[in-house]
Amino acid sequence: MEAKNNKSTEALKISGDWSQQADDLKEKFPQLTDSDLKFERGREDDLIKRIELRLHKKREEVINIIRKVQPVTT
């Protein structure tokens, strides 16, 4: 059995202005709705699952997509 990379189980932390990030995501993926992008602290998994379903992508892909619109922290 092959060892799996545990990156996908890593918790996604939403930082910065989520409404701006949601707008960026809607620009890149017009099929996403406000409802898909509704975010509540501590409910990141729900957000990821809604985006997975809408975009027909795997969890890892969705996390990477969200991370790309996150502000860079220094």
N, C-alpha and C positions, 0 to 999 in steps of 0.2 A: 504494500500500500504506500502511495506517495504522500509525503508530508505536505500538508496544506498551509498556505500562507494565511495567518490569522488576521490580516488587514481588514477583511470584511466584517469581522466581529468587533473591530475597534469602534468605540463610540464616536459618533459625529457630534462635534460641538459647534453650534451656530454662534458666530460672534459678529459684532458690528450691526449695521442697520439692515434687518431682515427684509423690510419693505423694498429697499433698494435692490437687494440681492434677488428678491422675488421678481421685480421688474426686469432685471437682467436675464433671469431664467425664462420669463415669458417672451422676451425679445428673441432669444435663441430657440425656444421651443414654444411656438404660438399655440400648440394644442394644450398647454398647461393652463388651468383655470385658477382663479383666486382661491377657490375651494381646495384645489389640489395643493396649493402653496400655503395654506393656513398653517401657522406655526405656533405651538405652545411650548414653552420651556419644559424640558423633561419628557416631551412627547416626540422627540426626533424620529423615532422608529415609525410612528404613524405617518409623518411627513414623507419619509423615505418610501414607505410602502405605497402611498398614493401616487408618488412620482413614478415609481417602478411600474405600476399598473398602467398609468397614462402613457408613458413613453415606451413600454414593452422592453425595458432594460433590466439587467440584473442589479442587485443591491450594490455591488462594488462599483459599477458604472455610474449609478445615481450618486453615490457618495463622492466619486471623483468629479462629477458634473457640479455638484454643490460646492465642493472645495475650490473649484476654479473661479467661482464668483465671490468667494469669501475675501474680505480685505486682508492684505498681507500685514502681519504683525511683526514688528521689529523689536 
